[in-house]
Amino acid sequence: MNGQIRVELEELLLAEKELTWLLAQLRTDEQAARVLYGRLHEWRGHSANVIRDQIEAFFAGLANRIRILEQQKAELIQYVELMKRTDAVH
């Protein structure tokens, strides 16, 4: 394996690990936030509705970011596999 390709591949594999860790942390944090959000069902009034709307917007944004990170991770994995195949040919 070419030294430069090996270093790049190692960096990409590390990036994949870091993305996996980040996604796991985001999901864990989201679950904790949803538990807290579940406690808001007792709140009443305009302020409670405003906060609920803000929290729901936050969850929607978080879900979108998680989806984007998952997509980027899948693309990274495909690129790593392509590099491995390319390196095996040379």
C-alpha positions as CSV (number, residue, x, y, z in Angstrom):
1,M,0.0,0.0,0.0
2,N,1.3,3.4,-0.9
3,G,2.4,5.4,2.2
4,Q,0.3,8.4,1.3
5,I,-2.8,6.4,0.6
6,R,-2.3,4.5,3.9
7,V,-2.2,7.7,5.9
8,E,-5.2,9.1,4.1
9,L,-7.1,5.9,4.6
10,E,-6.2,5.9,8.3
11,E,-7.4,9.5,8.6
12,L,-10.7,8.6,6.8
13,L,-11.2,5.6,9.1
14,L,-10.6,7.8,12.1
15,A,-13.1,10.3,10.7
16,E,-15.7,7.5,10.3
17,K,-15.1,6.4,14.0
18,E,-15.6,10.0,15.1
19,L,-18.8,10.4,13.1
20,T,-20.1,7.2,14.6
21,W,-19.3,8.5,18.1
22,L,-20.9,11.9,17.4
23,L,-24.0,10.3,16.0
24,A,-24.3,8.1,19.1
25,Q,-23.8,11.1,21.4
26,L,-26.5,13.1,19.5
27,R,-28.9,10.2,19.8
28,T,-28.2,9.8,23.5
29,D,-28.6,13.6,24.0
30,E,-31.8,13.6,22.0
31,Q,-33.3,10.8,24.1
32,A,-32.5,12.7,27.3
33,A,-34.0,15.9,25.9
34,R,-37.1,14.0,24.9
35,V,-37.5,12.7,28.4
36,L,-37.3,16.2,29.7
37,Y,-39.7,17.4,27.0
38,G,-42.1,14.7,28.1
39,R,-42.4,16.3,31.5
40,L,-43.7,19.5,29.9
41,H,-47.2,18.0,29.4
42,E,-48.3,19.5,32.7
43,W,-47.4,23.0,31.6
44,R,-50.3,25.1,30.5
45,G,-50.8,28.5,28.9
46,H,-49.2,30.6,26.2
47,S,-45.6,30.4,27.5
48,A,-45.8,26.6,27.6
49,N,-47.1,26.5,24.0
50,V,-44.2,28.8,22.9
51,I,-41.6,26.6,24.6
52,R,-43.2,23.4,23.1
53,D,-43.0,25.0,19.7
54,Q,-39.4,25.9,20.2
55,I,-38.5,22.5,21.5
56,E,-40.3,20.8,18.6
57,A,-38.4,23.0,16.1
58,F,-35.2,22.0,17.9
59,F,-36.0,18.3,17.5
60,A,-36.8,18.8,13.9
61,G,-33.5,20.6,13.3
62,L,-31.6,17.9,15.2
63,A,-33.3,15.1,13.2
64,N,-32.2,16.9,10.0
65,R,-28.6,17.3,11.2
66,I,-28.5,13.6,12.2
67,R,-29.8,12.6,8.8
68,I,-27.2,14.8,7.1
69,L,-24.4,13.3,9.3
70,E,-25.6,9.8,8.5
71,Q,-25.6,10.5,4.8
72,Q,-22.1,12.0,5.0
73,K,-20.9,8.9,7.0
74,A,-22.4,6.6,4.3
75,E,-20.6,8.6,1.6
76,L,-17.4,8.4,3.6
77,I,-17.7,4.7,4.0
78,Q,-18.3,4.3,0.2
79,Y,-15.2,6.5,-0.5
80,V,-13.1,4.4,1.9
81,E,-14.2,1.2,0.2
82,L,-13.3,2.7,-3.2
83,M,-9.9,3.7,-1.9
84,K,-9.3,0.1,-0.6
85,R,-10.4,-1.4,-4.0
86,T,-8.3,1.1,-5.9
87,D,-5.2,0.5,-3.7
88,A,-5.7,-3.3,-4.1
89,V,-5.6,-2.9,-7.9
90,H,-2.3,-1.0,-7.9
